Amino acid sequence: MAVASCLIAFLHFNTIPQKENVNDFKDCTDITNAILTNRSPFCKDYEGKYCATIRDIHNDAVLKADFSIEHLGDKCIWLTSALPNHDFNDNKKEGFPNRVRKQTYRFEISDNAAFASSPISLSLSYYNAILLNGALVDLLSDGCCCPPPADLDPADCGPIVGCRDLKNPWRKDPMYKKTEFNPDSHNAHSQDDGTYHYHGNPNALYDPKGKTESPVIGFAADGFPIYGPYINDNGKIRKVKSGYRLIQGKRPAGSCPGETNFDGEFIQDYIYDPKGTKGDLDSCNGMTRNGQYAYYLTDEYPYMIKCFKGTPNSSFMKKLH
C-alpha cells in the first residue's frame, strides 16, 4: 500500500514530503515505475523531491535513483543522479558495454521557453532533454559510416562510436533495427562514464494503452515540454505521426555506404515530408496545440526531437572527460 500511495501522489505531483517510504530516503516521493498524468507545460508544476529503487538486470544489482526540481525565479533547477525510475539493461544478447553509474548533474529549465530565430540542430556536445524520472535523453549516436581505416585515423571515426565529425553525411540511427548499439527495452544504454540515456521512446512514464491523452514526460534543453505519443483528435485518442519518411531509391554511388537502399540505418536516409506522410508534426518533431508548443514521442523517426525550436540552456552541455 505504501508504494501505491506514493505513485498516486506522483501522478498529480503532490510534493508534500512523505514521513516514510520503501526506500528509506528522506523527504522524497517514491516514483518507481510511476505512470504520469500531469499535462502542465510548466516546469514549476513538477517541483519536488523524487526517488526510486531499480535494478540493473544484467548485473543483478540494485540502485537507488533520486532527483529534485526546485522553482527559483523564472527557472527550474534540476539536480539528478541521472538514473531512471525503472529497471534497465535487460538486453538478452549482452549487457551494456559500460556499467551504469550514479551521476551528479544540475540542469536549468526556463519558465518561459522562447522560439529561436531559426531551428537549432542537435549536437553531440549537449544532452537533448531530461525526463520526469531524472534520466537523460541523448538522441544522436557518435557512430558513422567511415572510409576504410587506411584512409582515416580510426580514433576520428568508427562504425559504432568515435565519430566526432558533425559534418559526416552518414550518421547512424541507434534505433535502426540492425544496429549494434544493443539498447535495452527502454531504447537506452550507457555512455563511457556510465550515464544512462535514451535514444528514443523510453517506453515508460505514460499509459501505453492510449486510453487518454499522454502527459508531459520531460523537458527539452530549450525549455519546451515533451509529451507522450497520444493526443485527443476531436474526441478520438490516437498517436501523433512524424512528418519524416524514408527516401525512396538508393544512396548515391561513391558515398560511404555505397549505392545501397535507403533503409533507415543512417539519419540521412530520412526526409521531412508531412504531406507524403500525413504527419502531424513539424521538422523538429513538435507542434503547437492550445497555444503551447511541445515535442512529441513518435513511433517513427525522429522519435522525440529532431532539432530545437528554442535555444538549449548551457547547463545541458556535456561534461568533459
N, C-alpha and C positions, 0 to 999 in steps of 0.2 A: 504493500500500500504506500510505503514511503516513496518508492520510485515513481509510481503512478501520479501521486500528488505533485512531485517535482516536475514531471513532464507537463502536466496541465498548467502549472504556473508558468513554465517556459513558453507554452503556446501563446499565451497572452502577454508574455514579458512582464509579469509581476516581479518587480525587483526587491520585494521585501525579503531580507535575508532569512534563511532557514536556521532554526536552532540546531537541527540535526540533519544529516543526510548520509546516504550509504557510503560515501567516500571519505567521511570524516574530514572533509575540507571545511574550513570556517567561512561562514557568511557567503556561501555560493549556492546557486540553483543547479541541481543536477540535470543535465541535458542528454544523458546517454541515450542514443538512438531517438532523440526527440523529433517529432513531426511538427513543423511550424504552421501557424495560421495567420500571423500578423502580416498585413499588406501595406503598412505605412511606409512611404518612401523616404522618411526622415530618420537619420541615424539616432537622433536623440530619444526616439521611442523604443530603443533597444538597450537603454542604459542598464547596467547590472553586472554582477559577477557570476560566472558560469563555470561548471566543471563536469567532467565525465570520467568514467573508468572504462578502458578499452583494451583490446588485445591485439598484439602483433601476432597474427595467426601462424605465420610461417616459423617464427622464432619462439612461439609459445611463451610470450612474455606479456605481462600486464603493465599498462602505463596509465598515468593519471594526467588528463588534459585539463587545462584551465585557461580562461581568458576573461578580460573585463572590458567594458565600454563605459567611458565617462564623458559626459557632455560638458564642455568648457567653452564659454563664449559662443563663437559661431562654428564650432567644430566638435567632433567626437574623437576622443583618444582611445585607441585600441591597444591593449597590452595582451600578448598572446604567446602561448607555448607552441603554437602552430601545429598542434595535434588535432585530429578530427574528433568527433563525438561518437564514432562508430568503430567497430573492428576493421582491420585492414590487412594488407599483404596476404590475401587469400588465393593468389595465383597458384594453381595446382602444379604447373610445369616447373616453376622455380620461384624462389623468393626475390625480393628486390636486391639489386647489386649493392646497394648501400643501406645499412640498417637505419631505420627511422630513429631519430633522437629528438628529445625535447629541446626547443629553441627559446630564445627571448627576443621578441620583435615588438616594436612600437610603431603604430601607423596612425595617420590623421585622415579623417574624412570630413569634408566641408558640409556644413548645414545647407549651403546654397550652391549646389553644383551648377556650373555655368558652361554654356557651349563655347568651345574654342572657335577661332575664325575658320578653321577647316579641320577635318578629322586628323587625328594623330595616330601614326602607326604603332602597333605593339613593338616592344623592344625586349631583347634578351637581358637588358640591364634593369628592367623593372618587373616586379610582380604585378599581375594584372588586377587582382581583386583579393578581398578577404571575405570569407563566408561567415554566416552567423553560427558556425560551430568553432570558429577560431582558426580554421585551416586555410591555406593559401591556394590561389589559382595562378598557374604559370603555363599558358596555353601553347606558346611556341616551343618547338624542340630545338636542340642545337645539333641536330643531325641533318646532313645534306647529301646530295649526290655530288661526288667529287671526282676530279680527274684521277688517274692512277697515281699511286704514291710516288712513282718515279718523277711525276710532273709537279708534285706538290708535297710540301712537308706535312706528314701525317698529323703533326701537332696542330696544324692550322685547320684541318678539316677531316672528319671521319664519317663513316657510314651511319653511325648512330649518335655519337656525341662529338664535341670538339669543333663544331662549325661556328666560328666566331664572325664570319663574314656575313653581315646582314644583307649584302647585295647579291649573295649567291641566289641564282634564279630557281634553284631546285631544293627548297627546304622541305624536309619530311613532315608529314602529318602523323603525330603519335597515335591518333585514333584510327589510322588505317588498319584494316583487319589483319594484314600480314606483317605488321610492324614488328620489330624486335625490341620494342620498349617494354613489353610484358607488363602492362599495368594490372592492378587488382580489379575487383568487380566494381570499384568506385571510379574507374578511369583515372587512377592516380598511382604514383610511385614516389621514390625519394631521390633527392639530389645528393651530390657528393658529400655535403655537410650533414646529411640526414634529414633535411627539410621535406616533409610530406607535402605534396602539392597535386592539384587536379589538372588534367589536360582536357577535360570535357565534363559532361554531365556527372555530378557526384553521386547520382542515384541515392540521394539522401535528402533529408530536411523538408521534403514536400510529399504530399499524398500521391503515390504513383498511379492510383486508380482513376484520378481525374474526375472526381465527383464534384469538386468545387474549383474555383479559380486558385491558381498557385499563389503562395505567399512570396514575400521578399525572402531570398535565401542568402543575400550578402550585398556588398557594395563594391563597385569597381574603384580603381585607383583615382579616377576623376571625380568620384563622389556620387555618381548616378547609381540607383539601386539595380539589383539583378533579381528578376522574378523567375520562378519555375516555369515550366512549359505550357501550362493550361490557362486559357483565357475564357471569359464569357462572351461569346459572339452572338449578340441578340438572343440571349436565353439558352444558347447551346454551348456547353463546355467542350472545348476542343484544344488540341495542341497548336501552337503557333508554328508557322512554316518559314524556314530560311529562304532568302532570295538568291541563294547560290546554287549552281548546278555544275556538274562535270562538263568540261569542254568535250565536244564530240571529236572523234578522229584520233590522229597520232601526234605525239610530240615532235618537234622539229628535228629533222635529220641533222646530225652534228652536235646535238645537245648532249649533255652528260648522260641522261637516261637512254639516249638513242631514240630512234624512230619507233617508239613503243606507244601503246594506247594510253590515253589519259584515264587513269583508273582510281585516282584519289590517293596515291602514295605520297604525292607532294601537294603542298597547299597551292602551288601554281597550277594545279590541274583543275581548279575551280574558277568560275567566272560569275560575277554578280548579274543576275538576270531575273528580276522579280516578275516580269511579265511571263517569261517562259516557265517559271516555277509556280506562278500564282502565289508568290511569297507574301508574307505579312510585314517583314522587317526590312530596315534599310541596310546599307552596305556595312554598317558597324554591328549589325545584328540587334538593333534596338528599334523602338518606335515610341511615339507619344500617344498616350491614352489618358483621357480625362485630364488633360493639361500637364501630365507628368511624363517626362522622357525616362526610359529604362531599357536595360538589356534583358534578353530572354534566353532561357535554355532552349535549344533545338536538337532534334534527333539528327539533323543533317549538319554538314559543315556550315558555319564555323563553330557550332556547338554552344558558344556562350558570348564571346566578344571577339569581333574581328579587328576593330580599331576603336580608339577613344573619341567620343564626341566632345569631351571636355579635356582639360589639361590634367594629367596624372600628378598627384601630390608627390613631392620629392621623397617623402618618407617611405614610399614603395620601392625606392631604388635598392637593389640587392646589395648585400654585404660583400666586401672584397675579401677574398681568401688568399 
